[in-house]
Amino acid sequence: MTRILQEAFERVAQLPQEEQNRFARFVLATLKSEQRWAELFAQPESEDLLDRLADETLAAHRAGRTQPLEAVLK
């Protein structure tokens, strides 16, 4: 275990039990999500899909149908 991970666990261990459980559920859900994304990206057809999505996004941008992220977040 790395030093920073050990520090994180020590700090979480000081929290009330329900907050520890909330943190644990969050970490487990994040790990599960990361595993699922890795599995999806490992599939051969995902490269074609990502290429198509990138092409569509660039076409939308060139056609003026996009906004700067800052405008969307306001």
C-alpha positions as CSV (number, residue, x, y, z in Angstrom):
1,M,0.0,0.0,0.0
2,T,1.3,3.5,-0.8
3,R,1.9,6.1,1.8
4,I,-0.8,8.4,0.6
5,L,-3.4,5.6,0.4
6,Q,-2.4,4.6,4.0
7,E,-2.9,8.2,5.1
8,A,-6.3,8.3,3.4
9,F,-7.5,5.2,5.1
10,E,-6.2,6.5,8.5
11,R,-8.1,9.7,8.1
12,V,-11.3,7.9,6.9
13,A,-11.0,5.6,9.9
14,Q,-11.4,8.7,12.2
15,L,-14.8,9.5,10.6
16,P,-18.1,8.3,12.1
17,Q,-19.2,4.9,11.0
18,E,-21.8,6.0,8.5
19,E,-19.4,8.4,6.8
20,Q,-16.9,5.6,6.6
21,N,-19.5,3.4,5.0
22,R,-20.4,6.2,2.5
23,F,-16.8,6.6,1.6
24,A,-16.4,2.8,1.1
25,R,-19.5,2.7,-1.1
26,F,-18.2,5.5,-3.2
27,V,-14.7,3.9,-3.6
28,L,-16.3,0.5,-4.5
29,A,-18.7,2.1,-7.0
30,T,-15.8,4.1,-8.6
31,L,-13.7,0.9,-8.9
32,K,-16.6,-1.0,-10.4
33,S,-17.3,1.8,-12.9
34,E,-13.6,2.0,-13.9
35,Q,-13.6,-1.8,-14.5
36,R,-16.7,-1.5,-16.6
37,W,-15.2,1.3,-18.7
38,A,-12.0,-0.7,-19.2
39,E,-14.1,-3.7,-20.3
40,L,-16.1,-1.6,-22.8
41,F,-13.0,0.1,-24.2
42,A,-11.3,-3.3,-24.6
43,Q,-14.0,-4.5,-27.0
44,P,-13.0,-4.2,-30.7
45,E,-16.1,-2.3,-31.7
46,S,-15.5,0.5,-29.2
47,E,-12.7,1.9,-31.3
48,D,-15.0,2.3,-34.3
49,L,-17.7,3.8,-32.1
50,L,-15.3,6.3,-30.5
51,D,-14.0,7.3,-34.0
52,R,-17.6,7.9,-35.2
53,L,-18.4,10.0,-32.1
54,A,-15.3,12.0,-32.5
55,D,-16.1,12.7,-36.2
56,E,-19.7,13.7,-35.3
57,T,-18.4,16.0,-32.6
58,L,-15.9,17.7,-34.8
59,A,-18.6,18.1,-37.5
60,A,-20.9,19.7,-35.0
61,H,-18.1,22.1,-33.8
62,R,-17.3,23.0,-37.4
63,A,-21.0,23.7,-38.1
64,G,-21.1,26.1,-35.1
65,R,-23.4,23.9,-33.0
66,T,-21.1,23.8,-29.9
67,Q,-20.4,26.2,-27.1
68,P,-17.3,26.8,-25.0
69,L,-17.5,24.8,-21.7
70,E,-17.4,28.0,-19.7
71,A,-20.6,29.2,-21.3
72,V,-22.4,25.9,-20.4
73,L,-21.2,26.0,-16.8
74,K,-22.5,29.5,-16.1
